[in-house]
Amino acid sequence: MTLPFDLTTGQGAFLAAALFVAAFIRGVSGFGFSAIFIILAALVTNPVPLIPIVFSCEILMTVFQARGIRGHIDWPRVGALLVGSAITIVPSVAIMAKLDAATARMAISALILVLSAVLLSGWRLSQPIGPIGTTGVGMVSGIANSAGVGGLPVAAFLTAQPIPPAVFRATMIVFLTGLDLLALPIMAGHGLVTSETPLGIVVAFPILGAGIWAGTLGFSRLSGDRFRQCVVLLLTSFSVLNIARILI
């Protein structure tokens, strides 16, 4: 099979492994899929054309996970986050679509590094944030989602509050699905969805299913908080590696 985006066999194998790892982590923690896959993809290719595939995969993953999360979704919070994201996502995607490959890689890596540092810091909110504050976090997420990492600001926001792991995971899954549905038509309008995008989704689908299945099994066996810490450490490591690779 001819791989999309002129990928070599070696690049394709690397991206397949990255996709499985990212899907497994999404299955366990509810977030991190886009950020981990994109930062790994940036090590071997320009990740920007792959972002629509990542978003499509994230929507498909929600279909796999829907049955197990229905009773844990914080719908009011999801709604406020999506309202905020809708405000900022259009201009931020327009900016990202115009960046060259090296600049896009640097922007994505730097953004993930900063957001990972927030998560690693153990930052906590002194009191719960209401709808207005939640909408503001959604606006930040809309900006970050132009680089495919819109889930990280929200993950930092939810991690800072006393939210049960099951609610955290379910709310993140539904919010990210809504965010991707907002972003895909905008990306298509800027030429980021091409004739090769469907082929990429077809190639990714079986790998995606295997990773989600394994990750969902893992969720019931591992500590959600501990695993989220491991995810953030991985993001930080890959961000530093990718920035160093671009600068050297």
MARTIDREN-532760 format. One record per residue (C-alpha): residue number from 0; chain; z, x, y. Coordinates in nm, 4 decimals. Example, Ala and Ser with C-alpha at 12.3 -4.5 7.8 and 13.67 -1.06 7.14 Angstrom:
BEGIN
<vexro palum="0" gupa="A" pz="0.7800" px="1.2300" py="-0.4500"/>
<vexro palum="1" gupa="A" pz="0.7140" px="1.3670" py="-0.1060"/>
***
This chain:
BEGIN
<vexro palum="0" gupa="A" pz="0.0000" px="0.0000" py="0.0000"/>
<vexro palum="1" gupa="A" pz="-0.0876" px="0.1239" py="0.3485"/>
<vexro palum="2" gupa="A" pz="0.2290" px="0.1422" py="0.5557"/>
<vexro palum="3" gupa="A" pz="0.2317" px="-0.0209" py="0.9004"/>
<vexro palum="4" gupa="A" pz="0.2566" px="0.1758" py="1.2268"/>
<vexro palum="5" gupa="A" pz="0.0834" px="0.4796" py="1.0677"/>
<vexro palum="6" gupa="A" pz="0.4015" px="0.5777" py="0.8854"/>
<vexro palum="7" gupa="A" pz="0.3799" px="0.8516" py="0.6245"/>
<vexro palum="8" gupa="A" pz="0.5214" px="0.8051" py="0.2738"/>
<vexro palum="9" gupa="A" pz="0.8205" px="1.0214" py="0.3639"/>
<vexro palum="10" gupa="A" pz="0.8914" px="0.8211" py="0.6790"/>
<vexro palum="11" gupa="A" pz="0.8554" px="0.4964" py="0.4852"/>
<vexro palum="12" gupa="A" pz="1.1015" px="0.6084" py="0.2176"/>
<vexro palum="13" gupa="A" pz="1.3530" px="0.7158" py="0.4823"/>
<vexro palum="14" gupa="A" pz="1.3213" px="0.3840" py="0.6665"/>
<vexro palum="15" gupa="A" pz="1.3608" px="0.1897" py="0.3410"/>
<vexro palum="16" gupa="A" pz="1.6885" px="0.3703" py="0.2684"/>
<vexro palum="17" gupa="A" pz="1.8021" px="0.3136" py="0.6272"/>
<vexro palum="18" gupa="A" pz="1.7199" px="-0.0573" py="0.5979"/>
<vexro palum="19" gupa="A" pz="1.9276" px="-0.0950" py="0.2805"/>
<vexro palum="20" gupa="A" pz="2.2269" px="0.0822" py="0.4339"/>
<vexro palum="21" gupa="A" pz="2.2057" px="-0.1248" py="0.7527"/>
<vexro palum="22" gupa="A" pz="2.1708" px="-0.4522" py="0.5587"/>
<vexro palum="23" gupa="A" pz="2.4697" px="-0.3614" py="0.3407"/>
<vexro palum="24" gupa="A" pz="2.6815" px="-0.2964" py="0.6499"/>
<vexro palum="25" gupa="A" pz="2.5689" px="-0.6250" py="0.8061"/>
<vexro palum="26" gupa="A" pz="2.6664" px="-0.8040" py="0.4843"/>
<vexro palum="27" gupa="A" pz="3.0178" px="-0.6644" py="0.5026"/>
<vexro palum="28" gupa="A" pz="3.0961" px="-0.6589" py="0.8740"/>
<vexro palum="29" gupa="A" pz="2.8580" px="-0.9094" py="1.0367"/>
<vexro palum="30" gupa="A" pz="2.7217" px="-0.6574" py="1.2889"/>
<vexro palum="31" gupa="A" pz="2.5731" px="-0.3104" py="1.3140"/>
<vexro palum="32" gupa="A" pz="2.2445" px="-0.3803" py="1.1340"/>
<vexro palum="33" gupa="A" pz="2.0093" px="-0.3391" py="1.4288"/>
<vexro palum="34" gupa="A" pz="2.1947" px="-0.0480" py="1.5849"/>
<vexro palum="35" gupa="A" pz="2.2246" px="0.1520" py="1.2640"/>
<vexro palum="36" gupa="A" pz="1.8666" px="0.0950" py="1.1540"/>
<vexro palum="37" gupa="A" pz="1.7200" px="0.1692" py="1.4968"/>
<vexro palum="38" gupa="A" pz="1.9202" px="0.4884" py="1.5486"/>
<vexro palum="39" gupa="A" pz="1.8155" px="0.6103" py="1.2027"/>
<vexro palum="40" gupa="A" pz="1.4538" px="0.5115" py="1.2631"/>
<vexro palum="41" gupa="A" pz="1.4590" px="0.7070" py="1.5896"/>
<vexro palum="42" gupa="A" pz="1.5157" px="1.0245" py="1.3864"/>
<vexro palum="43" gupa="A" pz="1.1671" px="0.9986" py="1.2336"/>
<vexro palum="44" gupa="A" pz="0.9562" px="0.7735" py="1.4596"/>
<vexro palum="45" gupa="A" pz="0.9439" px="0.5758" py="1.7838"/>
<vexro palum="46" gupa="A" pz="1.1834" px="0.2834" py="1.7131"/>
<vexro palum="47" gupa="A" pz="1.0553" px="0.0439" py="1.9817"/>
<vexro palum="48" gupa="A" pz="0.7677" px="-0.1089" py="1.7729"/>
<vexro palum="49" gupa="A" pz="1.0173" px="-0.1644" py="1.4898"/>
<vexro palum="50" gupa="A" pz="1.2617" px="-0.3708" py="1.6992"/>
<vexro palum="51" gupa="A" pz="1.0751" px="-0.7049" py="1.6426"/>
<vexro palum="52" gupa="A" pz="1.0843" px="-0.6359" py="1.2669"/>
<vexro palum="53" gupa="A" pz="1.4569" px="-0.5668" py="1.2888"/>
<vexro palum="54" gupa="A" pz="1.5170" px="-0.8926" py="1.4752"/>
<vexro palum="55" gupa="A" pz="1.3091" px="-1.0901" py="1.2239"/>
<vexro palum="56" gupa="A" pz="1.5061" px="-0.9318" py="0.9408"/>
<vexro palum="57" gupa="A" pz="1.8319" px="-1.0259" py="1.1111"/>
<vexro palum="58" gupa="A" pz="1.7216" px="-1.3910" py="1.1234"/>
<vexro palum="59" gupa="A" pz="1.6311" px="-1.3798" py="0.7550"/>
<vexro palum="60" gupa="A" pz="1.9715" px="-1.2312" py="0.6723"/>
<vexro palum="61" gupa="A" pz="2.1438" px="-1.5288" py="0.8319"/>
<vexro palum="62" gupa="A" pz="1.9620" px="-1.7543" py="0.5842"/>
<vexro palum="63" gupa="A" pz="2.1162" px="-1.5490" py="0.3022"/>
<vexro palum="64" gupa="A" pz="2.4638" px="-1.5666" py="0.4561"/>
<vexro palum="65" gupa="A" pz="2.4703" px="-1.9203" py="0.6021"/>
<vexro palum="66" gupa="A" pz="2.6559" px="-2.0928" py="0.3210"/>
<vexro palum="67" gupa="A" pz="2.9544" px="-1.8596" py="0.3287"/>
<vexro palum="68" gupa="A" pz="3.0136" px="-1.8554" py="0.7063"/>
<vexro palum="69" gupa="A" pz="2.9845" px="-2.2189" py="0.8187"/>
<vexro palum="70" gupa="A" pz="3.3568" px="-2.2893" py="0.8362"/>
<vexro palum="71" gupa="A" pz="3.4419" px="-1.9750" py="1.0349"/>
<vexro palum="72" gupa="A" pz="3.1986" px="-1.9892" py="1.3312"/>
<vexro palum="73" gupa="A" pz="3.3481" px="-2.0044" py="1.6822"/>
<vexro palum="74" gupa="A" pz="3.0744" px="-2.2253" py="1.8311"/>
<vexro palum="75" gupa="A" pz="3.2029" px="-2.2431" py="2.1938"/>
<vexro palum="76" gupa="A" pz="3.2123" px="-1.8635" py="2.2099"/>
<vexro palum="77" gupa="A" pz="2.8649" px="-1.8366" py="2.0581"/>
<vexro palum="78" gupa="A" pz="2.7289" px="-2.0798" py="2.3180"/>
<vexro palum="79" gupa="A" pz="2.8786" px="-1.8930" py="2.6150"/>
<vexro palum="80" gupa="A" pz="2.7483" px="-1.5595" py="2.4856"/>
<vexro palum="81" gupa="A" pz="2.3956" px="-1.6953" py="2.4419"/>
<vexro palum="82" gupa="A" pz="2.3909" px="-1.8443" py="2.7923"/>
<vexro palum="83" gupa="A" pz="2.4763" px="-1.5035" py="2.9368"/>
<vexro palum="84" gupa="A" pz="2.2193" px="-1.3255" py="2.7217"/>
<vexro palum="85" gupa="A" pz="1.9450" px="-1.5654" py="2.8281"/>
<vexro palum="86" gupa="A" pz="2.0010" px="-1.4672" py="3.1920"/>
<vexro palum="87" gupa="A" pz="1.9403" px="-1.0932" py="3.1494"/>
<vexro palum="88" gupa="A" pz="1.7187" px="-1.0495" py="2.8460"/>
<vexro palum="89" gupa="A" pz="1.3818" px="-1.1121" py="3.0179"/>
<vexro palum="90" gupa="A" pz="1.3998" px="-0.8331" py="3.2817"/>
<vexro palum="91" gupa="A" pz="1.5622" px="-0.5853" py="3.0413"/>
<vexro palum="92" gupa="A" pz="1.2892" px="-0.6279" py="2.7778"/>
<vexro palum="93" gupa="A" pz="1.0245" px="-0.5791" py="3.0475"/>
<vexro palum="94" gupa="A" pz="1.1798" px="-0.2423" py="3.1392"/>
<vexro palum="95" gupa="A" pz="1.2148" px="-0.1242" py="2.7776"/>
<vexro palum="96" gupa="A" pz="0.8541" px="-0.2153" py="2.6959"/>
<vexro palum="97" gupa="A" pz="0.7292" px="0.0303" py="2.9600"/>
<vexro palum="98" gupa="A" pz="0.9267" px="0.3358" py="2.8409"/>
<vexro palum="99" gupa="A" pz="0.7572" px="0.6204" py="2.6550"/>
<vexro palum="100" gupa="A" pz="0.8738" px="0.7125" py="2.3028"/>
<vexro palum="101" gupa="A" pz="1.1063" px="1.0009" py="2.4007"/>
<vexro palum="102" gupa="A" pz="1.2689" px="0.8066" py="2.6842"/>
<vexro palum="103" gupa="A" pz="1.3159" px="0.5012" py="2.4614"/>
<vexro palum="104" gupa="A" pz="1.4861" px="0.7127" py="2.1934"/>
<vexro palum="105" gupa="A" pz="1.7172" px="0.8707" py="2.4500"/>
<vexro palum="106" gupa="A" pz="1.8025" px="0.5350" py="2.6102"/>
<vexro palum="107" gupa="A" pz="1.8811" px="0.3744" py="2.2756"/>
<vexro palum="108" gupa="A" pz="2.0906" px="0.6678" py="2.1538"/>
<vexro palum="109" gupa="A" pz="2.2875" px="0.6974" py="2.4783"/>
<vexro palum="110" gupa="A" pz="2.3560" px="0.3240" py="2.4884"/>
<vexro palum="111" gupa="A" pz="2.4826" px="0.3191" py="2.1306"/>
<vexro palum="112" gupa="A" pz="2.6978" px="0.6264" py="2.1943"/>
<vexro palum="113" gupa="A" pz="2.8690" px="0.4687" py="2.4968"/>
<vexro palum="114" gupa="A" pz="2.9302" px="0.1387" py="2.3205"/>
<vexro palum="115" gupa="A" pz="3.0554" px="0.3132" py="2.0074"/>
<vexro palum="116" gupa="A" pz="3.3038" px="0.5072" py="2.2189"/>
<vexro palum="117" gupa="A" pz="3.4385" px="0.1770" py="2.3520"/>
<vexro palum="118" gupa="A" pz="3.4900" px="0.0517" py="1.9977"/>
<vexro palum="119" gupa="A" pz="3.6503" px="0.3796" py="1.8851"/>
<vexro palum="120" gupa="A" pz="3.8922" px="0.3828" py="2.1775"/>
<vexro palum="121" gupa="A" pz="4.0871" px="0.0937" py="2.0318"/>
<vexro palum="122" gupa="A" pz="4.0494" px="-0.0934" py="2.3613"/>
<vexro palum="123" gupa="A" pz="4.2407" px="-0.4235" py="2.3651"/>
<vexro palum="124" gupa="A" pz="4.2434" px="-0.7177" py="2.6047"/>
<vexro palum="125" gupa="A" pz="4.5811" px="-0.8157" py="2.7484"/>
<vexro palum="126" gupa="A" pz="4.4895" px="-1.1846" py="2.7371"/>
<vexro palum="127" gupa="A" pz="4.2115" px="-1.4031" py="2.5929"/>
<vexro palum="128" gupa="A" pz="3.8890" px="-1.4198" py="2.7914"/>
<vexro palum="129" gupa="A" pz="3.7606" px="-1.7640" py="2.8953"/>
<vexro palum="130" gupa="A" pz="3.4058" px="-1.9027" py="2.9059"/>
<vexro palum="131" gupa="A" pz="3.3103" px="-1.7257" py="3.2310"/>
<vexro palum="132" gupa="A" pz="3.4155" px="-1.3842" py="3.1026"/>
<vexro palum="133" gupa="A" pz="3.2466" px="-1.4523" py="2.7691"/>
<vexro palum="134" gupa="A" pz="2.9239" px="-1.5409" py="2.9517"/>
<vexro palum="135" gupa="A" pz="2.9497" px="-1.2080" py="3.1370"/>
<vexro palum="136" gupa="A" pz="2.9736" px="-1.0234" py="2.8061"/>
<vexro palum="137" gupa="A" pz="2.6643" px="-1.2157" py="2.6953"/>
<vexro palum="138" gupa="A" pz="2.4793" px="-1.0846" py="3.0009"/>
<vexro palum="139" gupa="A" pz="2.5641" px="-0.7271" py="2.9036"/>
<vexro palum="140" gupa="A" pz="2.4501" px="-0.8042" py="2.5503"/>
<vexro palum="141" gupa="A" pz="2.1156" px="-0.9338" py="2.6779"/>
<vexro palum="142" gupa="A" pz="2.0564" px="-0.6037" py="2.8552"/>
<vexro palum="143" gupa="A" pz="2.1552" px="-0.4016" py="2.5480"/>
<vexro palum="144" gupa="A" pz="1.9365" px="-0.6142" py="2.3233"/>
<vexro palum="145" gupa="A" pz="1.6227" px="-0.4818" py="2.4908"/>
<vexro palum="146" gupa="A" pz="1.7033" px="-0.1679" py="2.2911"/>
<vexro palum="147" gupa="A" pz="1.7884" px="-0.3689" py="1.9808"/>
<vexro palum="148" gupa="A" pz="2.1657" px="-0.3156" py="2.0052"/>
<vexro palum="149" gupa="A" pz="2.2812" px="-0.6371" py="2.1718"/>
<vexro palum="150" gupa="A" pz="2.5494" px="-0.6904" py="1.9103"/>
<vexro palum="151" gupa="A" pz="2.7574" px="-0.3876" py="2.0066"/>
<vexro palum="152" gupa="A" pz="2.8935" px="-0.5150" py="2.3421"/>
<vexro palum="153" gupa="A" pz="2.9939" px="-0.8389" py="2.1725"/>
<vexro palum="154" gupa="A" pz="3.1471" px="-0.6519" py="1.8795"/>
<vexro palum="155" gupa="A" pz="3.3569" px="-0.4508" py="2.1260"/>
<vexro palum="156" gupa="A" pz="3.4569" px="-0.7734" py="2.3041"/>
<vexro palum="157" gupa="A" pz="3.5586" px="-0.9544" py="1.9843"/>
<vexro palum="158" gupa="A" pz="3.7309" px="-0.6504" py="1.8349"/>
<vexro palum="159" gupa="A" pz="3.9531" px="-0.6316" py="2.1434"/>
<vexro palum="160" gupa="A" pz="4.0959" px="-0.9780" py="2.0695"/>
<vexro palum="161" gupa="A" pz="4.3120" px="-1.1049" py="1.7805"/>
<vexro palum="162" gupa="A" pz="4.0305" px="-1.2666" py="1.5823"/>
<vexro palum="163" gupa="A" pz="4.0459" px="-1.2985" py="1.1999"/>
<vexro palum="164" gupa="A" pz="3.7804" px="-1.0885" py="1.0192"/>
<vexro palum="165" gupa="A" pz="3.6089" px="-1.3971" py="0.8734"/>
<vexro palum="166" gupa="A" pz="3.5722" px="-1.5537" py="1.2220"/>
<vexro palum="167" gupa="A" pz="3.4583" px="-1.2219" py="1.3714"/>
<vexro palum="168" gupa="A" pz="3.1912" px="-1.1811" py="1.1021"/>
<vexro palum="169" gupa="A" pz="3.0643" px="-1.5409" py="1.1152"/>
<vexro palum="170" gupa="A" pz="3.0540" px="-1.5550" py="1.4960"/>
<vexro palum="171" gupa="A" pz="2.8663" px="-1.2256" py="1.5172"/>
<vexro palum="172" gupa="A" pz="2.6113" px="-1.3367" py="1.2566"/>
<vexro palum="173" gupa="A" pz="2.5296" px="-1.6636" py="1.4350"/>
<vexro palum="174" gupa="A" pz="2.5260" px="-1.5096" py="1.7827"/>
<vexro palum="175" gupa="A" pz="2.2930" px="-1.2285" py="1.6764"/>
<vexro palum="176" gupa="A" pz="2.0565" px="-1.4803" py="1.5194"/>
<vexro palum="177" gupa="A" pz="2.0413" px="-1.6772" py="1.8441"/>
<vexro palum="178" gupa="A" pz="1.9949" px="-1.3584" py="2.0433"/>
<vexro palum="179" gupa="A" pz="1.7037" px="-1.2508" py="1.8237"/>
<vexro palum="180" gupa="A" pz="1.5395" px="-1.5912" py="1.8567"/>
<vexro palum="181" gupa="A" pz="1.5591" px="-1.5509" py="2.2348"/>
<vexro palum="182" gupa="A" pz="1.4210" px="-1.1974" py="2.2314"/>
<vexro palum="183" gupa="A" pz="1.1251" px="-1.2250" py="1.9925"/>
<vexro palum="184" gupa="A" pz="0.8989" px="-1.4462" py="2.2111"/>
<vexro palum="185" gupa="A" pz="0.9733" px="-1.2262" py="2.5122"/>
<vexro palum="186" gupa="A" pz="0.8863" px="-0.9125" py="2.3153"/>
<vexro palum="187" gupa="A" pz="0.5664" px="-1.0771" py="2.1936"/>
<vexro palum="188" gupa="A" pz="0.4733" px="-1.1452" py="2.5553"/>
<vexro palum="189" gupa="A" pz="0.5063" px="-0.7736" py="2.6304"/>
<vexro palum="190" gupa="A" pz="0.2888" px="-0.6696" py="2.3357"/>
<vexro palum="191" gupa="A" pz="0.5742" px="-0.5447" py="2.1155"/>
<vexro palum="192" gupa="A" pz="0.4865" px="-0.7925" py="1.8371"/>
<vexro palum="193" gupa="A" pz="0.1561" px="-0.6808" py="1.6824"/>
<vexro palum="194" gupa="A" pz="-0.0605" px="-0.7612" py="1.3818"/>
<vexro palum="195" gupa="A" pz="0.1395" px="-0.5003" py="1.1862"/>
<vexro palum="196" gupa="A" pz="0.4725" px="-0.6724" py="1.2452"/>
<vexro palum="197" gupa="A" pz="0.4308" px="-0.9345" py="0.9637"/>
<vexro palum="198" gupa="A" pz="0.3408" px="-0.6607" py="0.7142"/>
<vexro palum="199" gupa="A" pz="0.6532" px="-0.4713" py="0.8126"/>
<vexro palum="200" gupa="A" pz="0.8640" px="-0.7837" py="0.7516"/>
<vexro palum="201" gupa="A" pz="0.7062" px="-0.8381" py="0.4067"/>
<vexro palum="202" gupa="A" pz="0.7722" px="-0.4771" py="0.3067"/>
<vexro palum="203" gupa="A" pz="1.1311" px="-0.4973" py="0.4322"/>
<vexro palum="204" gupa="A" pz="1.2227" px="-0.8323" py="0.2715"/>
<vexro palum="205" gupa="A" pz="1.3207" px="-0.7222" py="-0.0838"/>
<vexro palum="206" gupa="A" pz="1.5177" px="-0.4238" py="0.0482"/>
<vexro palum="207" gupa="A" pz="1.6894" px="-0.6532" py="0.2935"/>
<vexro palum="208" gupa="A" pz="1.7896" px="-0.9010" py="0.0230"/>
<vexro palum="209" gupa="A" pz="1.9381" px="-0.6305" py="-0.1970"/>
<vexro palum="210" gupa="A" pz="2.1418" px="-0.4848" py="0.0888"/>
<vexro palum="211" gupa="A" pz="2.2780" px="-0.8206" py="0.2030"/>
<vexro palum="212" gupa="A" pz="2.3713" px="-0.9202" py="-0.1526"/>
<vexro palum="213" gupa="A" pz="2.5623" px="-0.5965" py="-0.2060"/>
<vexro palum="214" gupa="A" pz="2.7298" px="-0.6157" py="0.1348"/>
<vexro palum="215" gupa="A" pz="2.8415" px="-0.9760" py="0.0907"/>
<vexro palum="216" gupa="A" pz="3.0114" px="-0.8803" py="-0.2355"/>
<vexro palum="217" gupa="A" pz="3.1769" px="-0.5906" py="-0.0562"/>
<vexro palum="218" gupa="A" pz="3.3183" px="-0.8134" py="0.2202"/>
<vexro palum="219" gupa="A" pz="3.5621" px="-0.9773" py="-0.0204"/>
<vexro palum="220" gupa="A" pz="3.6854" px="-0.6399" py="-0.1465"/>
<vexro palum="221" gupa="A" pz="3.7184" px="-0.4226" py="0.1625"/>
<vexro palum="222" gupa="A" pz="3.9324" px="-0.4355" py="0.4745"/>
<vexro palum="223" gupa="A" pz="3.7141" px="-0.5691" py="0.7547"/>
<vexro palum="224" gupa="A" pz="3.8920" px="-0.3690" py="1.0252"/>
<vexro palum="225" gupa="A" pz="3.8705" px="-0.0418" py="0.8321"/>
<vexro palum="226" gupa="A" pz="3.5059" px="-0.0936" py="0.7517"/>
<vexro palum="227" gupa="A" pz="3.4181" px="-0.1715" py="1.1151"/>
<vexro palum="228" gupa="A" pz="3.5794" px="0.1599" py="1.2114"/>
<vexro palum="229" gupa="A" pz="3.3578" px="0.3377" py="0.9584"/>
<vexro palum="230" gupa="A" pz="3.0500" px="0.1618" py="1.0981"/>
<vexro palum="231" gupa="A" pz="3.1308" px="0.2761" py="1.4519"/>
<vexro palum="232" gupa="A" pz="3.1898" px="0.6335" py="1.3346"/>
<vexro palum="233" gupa="A" pz="2.8468" px="0.6301" py="1.1712"/>
<vexro palum="234" gupa="A" pz="2.6866" px="0.4956" py="1.4888"/>
<vexro palum="235" gupa="A" pz="2.8530" px="0.7660" py="1.6955"/>
<vexro palum="236" gupa="A" pz="2.7421" px="1.0419" py="1.4579"/>
<vexro palum="237" gupa="A" pz="2.3812" px="0.9274" py="1.4463"/>
<vexro palum="238" gupa="A" pz="2.3694" px="0.8812" py="1.8243"/>
<vexro palum="239" gupa="A" pz="2.4880" px="1.2368" py="1.8844"/>
<vexro palum="240" gupa="A" pz="2.2439" px="1.3697" py="1.6249"/>
<vexro palum="241" gupa="A" pz="1.9494" px="1.1876" py="1.7796"/>
<vexro palum="242" gupa="A" pz="2.0343" px="1.2941" py="2.1382"/>
<vexro palum="243" gupa="A" pz="2.0684" px="1.6554" py="2.0219"/>
<vexro palum="244" gupa="A" pz="1.7339" px="1.6321" py="1.8429"/>
<vexro palum="245" gupa="A" pz="1.5590" px="1.5091" py="2.1586"/>
<vexro palum="246" gupa="A" pz="1.7196" px="1.7686" py="2.3895"/>
<vexro palum="247" gupa="A" pz="1.6773" px="2.0748" py="2.1678"/>
***
